[in-house]
């Protein structure tokens, strides 16, 4: 009987742990660096939410540590800071940003998340 209870507890907690781990991983897959005053950033977040895509968002105006993190990420992938425009997306290490044609930017993002 004791063995049955132990097996039952282990089996019922494993899926929950796996789900939590999956949620954390999904959340970490897409990082959006932006600003709450940037309409492109707001539209990007809205599109991700509408598609039920988990993401982590950092407002670089309010979080200077994340702003510095974003700059380091851009430097690592050789994107010049002078060309910076928001939002900046880090999708599994594939970093890209809105380069002026927002519709094209959204299309690239949609293709990557599908």
Number of C-alpha atoms within 10 A of each C-alpha: 6 7 8 9 10 11 11 11 11 11 11 11 10 11 11 11 11 11 11 12 12 12 13 13 13 14 15 16 17 22 21 23 22 26 19 13 10 14 13 20 21 14 14 21 19 12 15 17 12 9 11 9 15 18 21 14 19 20 18 19 13 11 12 12 10 17 17 12 14 23 15 14 17 19 12 11 12 10 16 11 12 6 10 15 15 21 28 21 22 21 17 11 12 11 19 20 22 21 14 10 8 15 11 12 17 18 10 14 19 13 8 11 12 7
